[in-house]
Amino acid sequence: MAGKVFRSHFQLGRSRARDILDGAFAKARDDGMEPLTVVVLDGGGHVVAAEREDGCAPLRFSVAQGKAFAALGNGASSGIVGARNVERPAFLASVAAASGGHFVPVPGGVLILDDDARVIGAVGASGASSAEDEVAAIAGIVAAGLAWGVEPE
């Protein structure tokens, strides 16, 4: 017999995650980008929402999730993580292995921040150029009324 259970605390709900997806896709359509896949992760790295636009290749989900996870796991955007470690390929390969392949250190993964600039999640986008993916991810976060972060000052 099922019984009552305690609810888990969350900082990034499904409704806000859907707003991020909608905002990212709206930016992509306005800018004429290629079809995107966008993944929203909570602070624990779990998928809250994900969606693939019509015409977007199926592997884009894994890439978008890997970009978001690279940002979340390192405390800076996925592009910054890659740029900081460009001369450390063994480190990047080790982190990719340690994450089970969920680590894509190229632009397109952006952190979602709370009012105190603490990480509460991340967004990853894939399908257009890496720079465009990052623009779409940021637009989605802004559309949801949340703060974003690429690199701490």
N, C-alpha and C positions, 0 to 999 in steps of 0.2 A: 504494500500500500504506500503510495506516495504521500509525503508529508510536507509541511512547511520547511523552508530552508532560509538561512540568512542570505541576503542579497550582497553582491560584491559592489564595492565602491568603484565608480568610474569617473573619469574627467573628460572623456571625449565620447559622446553618445552617437548613436546611429543617425539621428536627425541631422546633427552638425556634420557628420561624415558625409551624408548624402548631399548637403549643401556644398561641401568641398568638391565632390565629384561634379555637381552641376556647374559650379563656378569655373572649374578647370576646363570642362568641355565647352562652355560658352566662350571662354577666351580662345580656345583652340579653333572653334568655328569662326569667330570674329577675325582671327588672324590668318585664316586659311591654312592651318597646319594639317599635316597628315593625321589620319585617325589615331586616337590615343587609347591607352589603357591607363587607368589611374587606380592606385591602391592607397587606402588610408589605414594606418596602423595606430593602435593605442600606445601608451607609454610602455607597455610590456611586450610590444612587438607583435601583437595579435591583430589580424585583419578585422577592422570594424566594417568597412565597406570597400567594394571593388567593382569596377565595371570596365568593359571593353567596348569601344565604339564599333559600329559596323565597319567592316573592312580592315580592322586592325589584326595583325598576325597573332596567333595564339601564344607564341613565346613571350610576347610583350608583358603578360601578367607576371611571369617570373622575374623579368628585368625590372619592371616597376616596383615589385615587392622588394627586390634586392637593393634598389636605389634607396627606398624608404628605410630599409633595415640598416644599410650602411650609415645613413645619417643618424638614425636613432641610436645605433650601437656605439657611435663615436662622438656624438655631441656637436657635430658640425655637418653641413650639407654634404651629400655624397660627392659632389664635385670638388669641394675643399679637401675632403679626405683623400681623394685620388691625387690632387695636385700636391698636397703636403708630402705624399709618399711616392712620388713618381720615380725617385732614385732609390726606392726600397722595394723592389719587386718581390723579394722573398717575404717581406712583411705582408704585403697585399695578398700574396698567394696563401700565406699561413692563416690570415684572417678569413679569407674565402673558404678555406678548408674547415676552420674552426666553426664557421657559421653554417656548415652544411651546404655551401653554395649560395646562401642568401646574402650576398655581399657584392654589390655592383658599384664600384667607386668612380662613377662618372656623373656629370650634372643631371639633375632630374629628381633627386631626393632632397626634400626640404623639411626642416623641423617645424612642428607646431608648438608654440610657446604659450604659457599662461601669463597672467598680468605681472608676475614677478620674473619673467624671462626664464622660467623653468620648463623643461621639455615635458609635454603631455602626449606627444605622438609625432607622427611623420607622414608625409605624403610622397609617393613616388609616381612619376609619370614616364611613359615610354611610348614611342611611336613616331615622333617627329625628330628633329635634331635634338641633341642633348640640351643645348641652350634653350630651345623652344619648350622642351619638356619641363625645364626648371621654371620658365615664365608661367606656364600653365599651372604648375603645382602651386606657385605663389599666389596666382590669381584665385585659385580655388580656396586657399586658406583665407585670403582677404574677403572673398564673397561670403564666407561663413562667419565673418566678424571676429576672426581670431588673429593672433599675432604669429609671425613667422620669423625664422632665423636661418641664416646661411653660415655665418661665422661670428663668434663672440668678438666684441671690440676689445 
